[in-house]
Amino acid sequence: MDRVASGDPAPGAGLSAGWTCAFAAALVEMVNAVALRKDPPDPAPAVQRRDRAAELRARMLRFADRDVAAYTEVLAVLRRPHQWGHGRRLRDALSRAADPLLAIAEIAAGVIRLAADAGSEARRAVRGEAMPAVLLAEAVVRAGIALIELNLAGAAGDPRRIRVHEFAEGALADLGCALKT
């Protein structure tokens, strides 16, 4: 956290988004663990959600680290503006930096679905933990849109721009379902 707060541009928003979503996934794990302590008649859905949330949390942390590495590469290119082919190298580095961000947004969309499902089945005492998980993960998807759009500003036809908006549409639908519970 101190590194994010420092004057260095990396780690920054990508890592922060990844950690935020990892916390959201951890909340989903907790909601389901609490549900399982209550000996539900059919524990399978809660077990599956808990295990999937743990998997997504671990993946999210790996992609957050990959984002730092990718953006560090962008910064290295920016420090050498007079080298031949600077514009092309910068576009390529920014394009590569969009990949972990797209994965982060995709994972966050999955966490939203899990959190919405967990919240709809949770007892009142822990439903309040599921809703912040939905909202945190939804914010991560939105951050992914902004960051990917910045990185791919020169690549209007890049399919990753379309893909992240598709994640956002699905996330919005899942958010709507979660808000109704």
C-alpha positions in Angstrom: 0.0 0.0 0.0 2.9 2.4 0.7 4.3 1.7 -2.8 0.9 2.7 -4.3 0.9 5.9 -2.2 4.4 6.8 -3.2 5.3 9.2 -6.0 6.0 6.3 -8.4 3.4 5.6 -11.1 3.8 1.9 -10.6 2.2 0.1 -8.9 -0.9 2.1 -9.4 -4.5 1.7 -10.5 -4.2 -1.8 -12.0 -2.7 -3.3 -8.9 -5.2 -1.3 -6.7 -8.1 -2.6 -8.8 -6.8 -6.2 -8.5 -6.5 -6.0 -4.7 -9.9 -4.4 -4.4 -11.4 -7.3 -6.3 -9.4 -9.8 -4.3 -11.0 -8.3 -1.2 -14.4 -8.6 -2.8 -13.8 -12.3 -3.6 -12.6 -12.8 0.0 -16.0 -11.4 1.2 -17.8 -13.9 -1.1 -15.7 -16.7 0.5 -16.7 -15.5 3.9 -20.4 -15.2 3.1 -20.4 -18.8 1.9 -18.3 -20.1 4.8 -20.8 -18.6 7.2 -23.7 -20.2 5.2 -21.9 -23.5 5.4 -21.6 -23.3 9.2 -25.4 -23.2 9.3 -25.6 -26.7 7.8 -27.8 -25.8 4.8 -29.9 -28.6 3.4 -27.9 -28.5 0.1 -24.4 -27.2 0.8 -23.2 -27.8 -2.7 -23.9 -24.3 -4.1 -22.2 -22.5 -1.2 -19.2 -24.8 -1.4 -18.9 -24.2 -5.2 -19.2 -20.4 -4.7 -16.7 -20.4 -1.9 -14.2 -22.5 -3.8 -14.7 -20.5 -7.0 -14.3 -17.2 -5.1 -11.0 -18.5 -3.6 -9.8 -19.4 -7.1 -10.8 -16.0 -8.5 -9.1 -14.2 -5.6 -5.8 -16.1 -6.3 -6.0 -15.4 -10.0 -6.8 -11.8 -9.4 -3.7 -11.3 -7.3 -1.5 -12.9 -10.0 -3.0 -10.6 -12.6 -2.5 -7.6 -10.3 1.2 -8.4 -10.2 1.3 -8.9 -14.0 -0.2 -5.4 -14.3 2.6 -3.9 -12.4 5.2 -5.7 -14.6 3.4 -4.6 -17.8 3.1 -1.0 -16.7 6.7 -0.9 -15.6 7.5 -1.8 -19.1 5.5 1.1 -20.4 7.4 3.4 -18.0 10.7 2.1 -19.3 9.7 3.0 -22.8 8.6 6.4 -21.7 12.0 7.1 -20.2 13.6 6.6 -23.6 11.6 9.0 -25.9 14.6 9.7 -28.2 15.2 6.0 -29.1 14.3 5.0 -32.7 10.8 3.6 -33.0 9.6 5.2 -29.7 6.0 5.6 -30.8 5.7 2.0 -32.0 7.4 0.7 -28.9 5.1 2.7 -26.7 1.9 1.5 -28.5 3.2 -2.1 -28.2 3.9 -1.7 -24.5 0.5 -0.1 -23.8 -1.2 -2.8 -25.8 0.6 -5.5 -23.7 -0.4 -3.6 -20.5 -4.0 -3.9 -21.5 -4.0 -7.7 -21.2 -3.7 -8.0 -17.4 -6.3 -5.2 -17.1 -8.7 -7.1 -19.3 -8.2 -10.2 -17.2 -8.8 -8.2 -14.0 -12.1 -6.9 -15.4 -13.2 -10.4 -16.5 -12.4 -11.9 -13.1 -14.2 -9.0 -11.4 -17.3 -9.7 -13.5 -17.2 -13.3 -12.2 -16.9 -12.1 -8.6 -19.9 -9.9 -9.1 -22.0 -13.0 -10.2 -20.8 -15.0 -7.3 -21.4 -12.2 -4.8 -24.9 -11.6 -6.2 -25.8 -15.3 -5.9 -24.3 -15.5 -2.4 -26.2 -12.4 -1.3 -29.5 -13.7 -2.7 -29.2 -16.9 -0.6 -27.4 -15.4 2.4 -29.1 -14.9 5.8 -29.7 -11.3 6.7 -26.7 -11.2 9.1 -24.1 -11.8 6.2 -26.1 -10.3 3.3 -24.5 -7.0 4.2 -21.1 -8.6 3.3 -22.2 -9.7 -0.1 -23.5 -6.4 -1.3 -20.1 -4.5 -0.8 -18.4 -7.4 -2.6 -20.8 -6.8 -5.6 -20.1 -3.0 -5.5 -16.3 -3.4 -5.1 -16.1 -5.8 -8.0 -18.3 -3.6 -10.1 -16.1 -0.6 -9.5 -13.1 -2.8 -10.7 -14.9 -3.5 -13.9 -15.5 0.2 -14.4 -11.9 1.0 -13.6 -10.9 -1.7 -16.2 -12.9 0.2 -18.9 -11.1 3.4 -18.1 -7.7 2.0 -18.0 -8.1 -0.2 -21.1 -9.5 2.8 -23.0 -6.4 4.8 -22.0 -4.0 2.1 -22.9 -5.7 1.4 -26.3 -6.5 5.0 -27.2 -4.6 4.6 -30.5 -6.2 1.2 -31.4 -9.8 2.0 -32.2 -10.6 -1.5 -33.5 -8.9 -3.5 -30.8 -11.3 -6.2 -29.7 -10.3 -5.9 -26.1 -12.1 -2.5 -25.9 -15.3 -4.2 -27.0 -14.7 -7.2 -24.6 -14.3 -5.0 -21.5 -17.6 -3.2 -22.3 -19.2 -6.6 -22.6 -18.0 -7.5 -19.1 -19.4 -4.2 -17.9 -22.8 -4.9 -19.4 -23.0 -8.3 -17.7 -21.8 -6.8 -14.5 -24.5 -4.2 -14.6 -27.1 -6.9 -15.1 -25.7 -8.8 -12.1 -25.6 -5.6 -10.0 -29.2 -5.0 -10.8 -30.1 -8.5 -9.6 -28.1 -8.0 -6.5 -29.7 -4.7 -5.6 -33.2 -6.4 -5.8 -32.4 -8.9 -3.1 
